[in-house]
């Protein structure tokens, strides 16, 4: 008989959100406190619904800027369900970032995350395939529910100004065995490089809102798997619309296809609240029966500290939801700089 597990071919590969900058703490610890007050973020991703309840991910975070310490702190929770409960991963992390002013318009933000991770495989959710192709629940007394509980860490750094940003994240810095057998299976380190630039073609004034276009990218590599997200955002308050390409043309993997999807996103500001939806249109071999991917994001920004003036900056969704009568500065509050 054959054991059938409807989970990712690469069990050690992390999920990737399509709305990259609507899940800021998941992308990089350097985004902790990249706001002038508190920020609550919720993300939900349903990947390939046409294949059943196979890949569903929930992320929730809260972060805040501590102006007296030039620091940002946050909490990040991620729950990744693969195969309808066959493989379940849950992480809870503490995130910290420090903001250093190099000049009046150039800043560096190193960041760290320390997390507690749980990983569980449930044999009761697995199926067997019989000689005639029939399927039925898999029962094996020698294979009970298996789980592990580990500690992990990530480090990052980002440089940004009022018109560009670039950064990197090194994740899974702690060597952990994630296998459920006697064969050691280490969780592979993940490298992420991201950045972009913003062009403001209509400045904000007393009588009109800002309008801008932003080009952004994210490259990630984990084991032999690598992928590039390249996209553009158009922003005209209260609407932010984007289109992305996910994949690396001409580069293939033995396990995963890098020519993956075209991503369409739409976000709307409602004062301190930002809501967004995106759809991944599959252009890989899964096109036609995967159902693409649906993703929803919610960002709520709590009352800002009036003594802190941090810009929305060049980064999409970093500081959404400006209400009427609120102003934006291109610089943070005055502080001592290195140069």
C-alpha positions in Angstrom: 0.0 0.0 0.0 1.1 3.6 -0.6 1.0 6.3 1.9 -0.4 9.6 0.6 0.4 12.9 2.2 -1.2 16.0 0.5 1.4 18.4 1.7 4.2 20.4 0.2 6.9 18.6 -1.6 9.5 20.5 0.5 8.3 20.2 4.1 11.0 22.5 5.3 10.1 25.4 3.0 8.4 28.5 4.6 5.2 30.0 3.4 5.5 33.2 1.4 2.8 35.9 1.6 1.9 37.6 -1.7 1.2 40.9 0.0 4.8 41.2 1.1 4.6 44.5 2.9 1.2 43.8 4.5 3.0 41.2 6.6 5.9 43.4 7.7 7.2 41.5 10.7 7.1 38.2 8.9 9.2 39.7 6.1 11.8 41.2 8.3 12.4 42.0 12.0 13.6 45.4 10.8 10.0 46.5 10.3 9.2 46.3 14.0 8.0 49.7 15.1 8.0 51.2 11.6 5.1 53.3 12.6 4.5 56.3 14.9 2.2 54.4 17.2 0.8 50.9 17.7 0.1 48.7 14.7 -2.0 45.5 14.6 -1.7 43.3 11.5 -3.7 40.2 10.4 -3.0 38.1 7.4 -4.8 35.1 5.9 -3.6 33.0 2.9 -5.6 30.2 1.2 -3.2 28.6 -1.3 -4.5 26.4 -4.1 -8.1 26.0 -2.9 -8.9 23.9 -6.0 -6.8 21.1 -4.5 -8.8 21.1 -1.3 -8.0 22.5 2.1 -4.3 22.0 1.5 -2.3 25.2 2.4 -3.8 27.7 4.8 -1.7 30.3 6.8 -2.7 32.8 9.4 -0.3 35.5 10.7 -1.0 38.1 13.4 1.3 40.7 14.8 1.4 43.8 17.0 4.3 46.2 17.0 5.0 49.7 18.4 7.7 52.4 18.1 9.4 53.4 21.4 10.6 57.0 20.6 12.6 57.4 23.7 14.8 54.4 22.7 14.7 54.8 18.9 13.5 51.2 18.9 10.6 49.1 17.7 9.2 46.0 19.5 6.6 43.5 18.4 5.0 40.1 18.7 4.4 37.8 15.7 2.3 34.6 15.6 2.2 32.4 12.5 0.1 29.3 12.0 0.7 27.2 8.9 -1.6 24.3 8.1 -0.5 21.9 5.3 -2.7 19.1 4.1 -5.8 20.0 6.2 -4.1 19.3 9.5 -1.6 16.7 8.3 1.3 19.0 9.0 0.8 21.9 11.4 3.4 24.5 12.3 3.0 27.3 14.8 5.5 30.0 15.8 5.4 32.8 18.4 8.2 35.4 18.1 9.5 38.4 19.9 10.8 41.0 17.5 13.1 44.0 18.1 14.5 46.7 15.8 16.7 49.7 16.4 16.6 52.8 14.2 19.9 54.7 13.6 19.9 58.0 11.8 22.9 58.2 9.4 21.9 61.5 7.9 18.7 63.6 8.1 17.2 61.4 5.4 19.0 58.1 5.6 18.3 55.5 8.3 19.5 52.0 9.2 17.3 49.5 11.1 19.0 46.3 12.3 16.5 43.8 13.7 16.3 40.5 15.6 13.6 37.9 16.2 13.6 35.1 18.8 10.7 32.6 18.4 9.2 29.5 19.9 8.2 27.0 17.3 5.9 23.9 17.3 5.6 21.4 14.5 3.2 18.5 14.5 2.2 15.7 12.1 -1.1 13.9 12.6 -1.3 10.4 11.0 -5.1 10.3 11.5 -5.3 12.9 8.7 -3.2 10.8 6.3 -4.7 8.4 3.7 -3.6 5.1 2.1 -4.0 4.1 -1.6 -4.9 0.5 -2.1 -3.8 -1.7 -5.1 -7.0 -0.8 -7.0 -6.5 3.0 -6.4 -9.0 3.2 -3.6 -8.2 5.6 -0.7 -9.0 5.1 3.0 -7.7 6.5 6.4 -4.2 5.3 7.3 -3.9 3.6 10.7 -0.6 2.6 12.1 -0.2 2.0 15.9 3.6 2.4 15.5 3.2 6.0 14.2 1.4 8.2 16.8 1.0 11.9 16.6 4.5 13.4 16.5 5.5 16.9 17.4 8.5 18.9 18.4 9.0 22.2 20.2 12.1 24.3 19.4 13.6 27.7 19.6 14.7 29.6 16.5 16.0 33.1 15.6 16.3 35.5 12.7 18.4 38.6 12.0 17.9 41.5 9.6 19.1 44.9 8.5 17.4 47.6 6.4 18.5 50.9 4.9 15.9 53.4 3.9 15.2 57.0 3.0 12.1 58.9 1.8 12.4 57.5 -1.7 14.1 54.0 -1.5 14.7 51.0 0.8 16.8 47.8 0.7 17.3 45.1 3.3 17.9 41.5 4.0 16.8 38.8 6.5 18.6 35.6 7.6 16.0 33.2 9.1 16.3 29.9 10.9 19.7 30.7 12.4 19.3 27.9 15.0 20.0 24.4 13.7 16.9 22.3 14.4 16.0 18.8 13.4 12.4 19.0 12.0 12.1 15.4 10.9 9.7 12.8 12.5 11.9 9.8 11.8 15.4 8.7 13.0 16.9 10.4 9.9 18.1 13.9 10.9 16.3 16.6 8.8 17.6 20.1 9.5 15.4 23.1 8.9 17.2 25.0 6.1 18.2 28.6 6.6 16.2 31.1 4.6 17.8 34.2 3.0 15.5 37.1 1.9 16.6 40.2 0.1 14.1 43.0 -0.5 13.9 46.6 -1.6 12.4 49.1 -3.9 12.0 52.8 -4.9 9.2 55.3 -4.8 8.3 58.1 -7.3 6.0 60.7 -6.0 4.4 62.5 -9.0 1.9 64.5 -6.9 3.0 65.8 -3.5 0.6 65.9 -0.7 -0.7 69.4 0.2 -3.5 70.9 2.2 -6.0 70.5 -0.7 -4.8 67.2 -2.3 -3.5 63.8 -1.4 -0.2 62.2 -2.5 -0.1 60.1 -5.6 2.9 57.9 -6.3 4.2 54.8 -8.0 6.5 52.3 -6.2 8.6 49.5 -7.8 9.5 46.7 -5.3 11.1 43.3 -5.2 11.7 40.4 -2.9 14.2 37.5 -3.5 14.3 34.5 -1.3 16.3 31.3 -1.2 15.9 28.2 1.0 17.9 25.1 0.2 17.8 24.7 -3.6 14.6 26.6 -3.9 14.8 30.3 -5.0 12.1 32.7 -6.1 11.8 36.4 -7.1 8.8 38.6 -6.6 8.9 41.7 -8.7 6.0 44.3 -8.7 4.7 47.8 -8.9 2.2 49.7 -6.7 0.1 52.7 -7.6 -1.0 54.8 -4.7 -3.7 57.5 -4.7 -5.3 57.9 -1.3 -7.3 56.0 -0.3 -6.5 53.3 -2.9 -3.4 51.3 -3.4 -3.3 48.8 -6.3 -0.5 46.5 -7.4 0.6 43.8 -9.8 3.5 41.4 -9.2 5.2 38.6 -11.1 6.5 35.6 -9.0 9.1 33.4 -10.4 12.5 33.4 -12.1 12.3 32.9 -15.8 14.7 30.3 -17.1 15.5 28.9 -13.7 14.0 25.6 -12.7 14.1 23.4 -9.6 13.8 19.6 -9.4 10.9 20.0 -7.0 9.2 23.3 -7.6 8.4 25.4 -10.6 9.8 29.0 -10.4 7.5 30.4 -13.1 4.7 30.6 -10.6 2.1 33.3 -10.7 0.9 36.8 -11.6 -0.4 38.6 -8.4 -3.1 41.3 -8.4 -3.7 43.3 -5.2 -6.0 46.0 -4.1 -5.9 47.9 -0.8 -8.1 50.7 0.7 -7.5 53.0 3.6 -10.3 53.8 6.0 -8.7 56.3 8.3 -6.5 54.2 10.6 -7.7 50.9 9.0 -6.2 49.4 5.9 -7.9 46.4 4.1 -6.4 44.5 1.2 -7.1 41.5 -1.0 -4.8 39.8 -3.5 -5.2 36.9 -6.0 -2.4 34.7 -7.3 -3.1 33.7 -10.9 -1.2 30.5 -11.5 0.9 30.4 -14.6 2.8 27.2 -13.7 1.9 23.6 -14.3 -0.9 24.0 -11.7 -2.8 26.5 -13.8 -6.3 25.4 -14.5 -6.9 23.3 -11.5 -5.1 24.8 -8.5 -7.6 27.7 -8.1 -4.8 30.2 -7.6 -4.4 31.7 -4.1 -6.5 34.1 -2.1 -5.0 36.4 0.5 -6.6 39.0 2.9 -4.8 41.5 5.0 -5.9 43.9 7.7 -3.7 46.6 9.3 -5.0 48.8 12.1 -2.9 51.7 13.3 -3.6 52.9 16.8 -3.4 56.5 17.9 0.0 57.9 17.0 2.3 59.7 19.4 2.1 63.4 18.5 5.7 63.9 19.4 6.8 61.4 16.8 6.8 62.2 13.1 7.7 59.1 11.1 6.8 59.1 7.4 4.8 56.6 5.5 8.1 56.5 3.6 8.7 54.7 0.3 7.5 51.3 1.5 3.9 50.2 0.5 1.5 49.8 3.4 4.2 50.7 6.0 2.0 53.5 7.4 -1.5 53.3 5.9 -4.7 55.1 6.8 -4.0 58.8 7.1 -7.2 60.6 8.2 -8.4 64.0 7.1 -6.3 66.8 8.5 -3.3 64.6 9.3 0.0 65.6 7.9 3.0 63.6 6.9 6.6 64.5 7.2 9.4 63.2 5.0 11.7 62.9 8.0 11.5 61.5 11.5 11.7 63.8 14.5 15.0 65.7 14.8 17.7 63.6 16.4 21.5 63.4 16.4 22.9 61.9 13.2 26.2 60.2 12.4 27.0 62.7 9.6 
